[in-house]
Amino acid sequence: MKRYLHLTLLLLCTGILHSQSTFREISTGNSYVNQVFFELGDFQPIAVPYESWDIAFTAFGLQDAGIHINESAALSNTPPPLELYYAPTNDFAEEIKEEEIGTDRLVNSEESWNNGAFNSGRIVENPLDYGWGMYNPQVNQVIGNKVFVLKMRDGSYKKMMIDSLVISTYYFRHADLDGSNEQSATVNKADFADAGFAFFSFSSNATISAIPEKWDLMYGRYRTILPQDNTPYDVTGILSHPNLKVAEVKGVAADEVDVNTSLTFEERIDVIGSDWKGFDFQIGWVLQDSLTYVVKMPDNQLYKLVFIDFSGSSSGGTATFEQTDLGVLSSNQNLAPAGASWSVFPNPVRGGRFTLSLDLEQQLEEVEISLFNALGQPLWRRSLSPRTGLNAYELELPAHIPSGQYWLRLQAAAGQLTKTVFVR
């Protein structure tokens, strides 16, 4: 059943809410012209106009190399959003004709900040491939190997190449398609480690400083893929910081959701997303009933979010939600499976074969073991059915996984454990 949006009902209910609950409002402005960054603890939303930046470099960690295009725009589509394409050549010095530009538009991933539009052509199975360039372990740099074409908001075109990522600094060039007006720029992502993003504007050939240094959630426009026909579509919703985990609870009354509810936390940034609302052509915007989100902070603090109102583009793009402090996870509720200890031998793993030892004090119905690269991309997984006590498994990694440092994750309904492993 859907719940209709009446702010009057919200006001009538405020007098009977628990003292730990607070109403929050976030607004993009009419026609969704801004994206809004905010913390759940210190709630002070910061609005960043879409037109103020063009591309964004991730700065969440030393090994991430996500590069995003600003594909959002106001609902009126004036000015239109930026568009990104592969150039017909990978030689930056070569002149490009407009008619040579392809029609396959590159888009950001809405599931991970590490996979922007510039990363979309990467070979997932190759942990050295970042999409726009390839990591060279001999020089400890990502070396650019692709030229891109950007269609700007005014309809003009630029070509761009990220030459390299050296330690924490990006080096890149951009110019008109015929090579004129070439400019070089650098972005040191270490300068933006708190914010997690470096927003860059071509008009100033520099980064902007509007993004807050601390934020938990981003509310605004982004592009998603419609599952029914695989079509890109612009939506207004919420994406989370990569340090957070979010659980979605469906079919349970919001006031019944607490720390005792069975929660499956996910690392995807679009768990909240946009499907907490829908549009009815007869009555307007409606919110889904019995839908709750629980956000787990890095310090194990839990917040419950329940959306109760959405005004739409003509009324400020305002979303209202009830935020409830659920406290901090206690030791018997933490993400590590209770009483679990494990080891990997040998480490470094040689020849792809290793032994996983898992000692359990209580039964776990199913455990998934996964290997991730530096971008957080899963490269291999296996399902295990361990018993109480000591379990030993002889496992083998696929032959295509090259030497390097990886993360091995043990995931169960009770939580997860992570270990650094090396492959030789």
ABEGO torsion letter per residue (X at the ends): XBBBBBAAAAAAAAAABBAABBBBBBBAEBGGABBBBBBAABBBBBBBBAAABABBBBAABAABABBBBBABBBAAGOBBBBBBBBBABABAABBBBAAABBABBBBBBAABAABBAAAAABBAABAABAGABBBBAAAGBBBBABBBBBBBAAGBBBBBBBABBBGABBBBBBBBAAGBGBBBBBBBAAAAAAAGBBBBBAAAGBBBAABBABBABBBEBBBBBBAAAGBBBBBBBBBBBAABBBBBBBGBBAAABBAABBBBBBABAAAAEAAABBBBAAAEBBBBBGBBBBBBBAAGBBBBBBBABBAEAAAGGBBBBBBBBAEBBBAAABABBBGBBBBBOBOBBBGGBBBBBBBBABBBABBBBBBBBAAGBBABBBBBBBBBEBBBBBBBBBAABBBEBBBBBBBBAAEBBBBBBBBX
